[in-house]
Amino acid sequence: MAGLPGRARQVGYALYALPAGSRVPWQRVVNAQGKVSRRRVPGAELTQRMLLEREGVRFKAGRIPRECFFKAHQH
């Protein structure tokens, strides 16, 4: 959706390099299937999902339906 096909690792590296307390909304980055990707730190996936749900994002069968990707920002 970002228009950067084949660059998932670069996005991951950039997110990993964010300093603590960064205001970049990292929780909004999900994988191509609309799922929260697994992390090295146990429980990090749950934190991301909870932040997304707090923003109004809804999951269906563990993924965000494609038609819902931008609904949370259409206020």
Buried (B, 14 or more C-beta within 10 A) or exposed (E): EEEEEEEBEEBEEEEEEEEEEEEEEBBBBBEEEBBBBEEEEEEEBEEBBEBBEEEEBEBEEEBBEEEBBEEBEEE
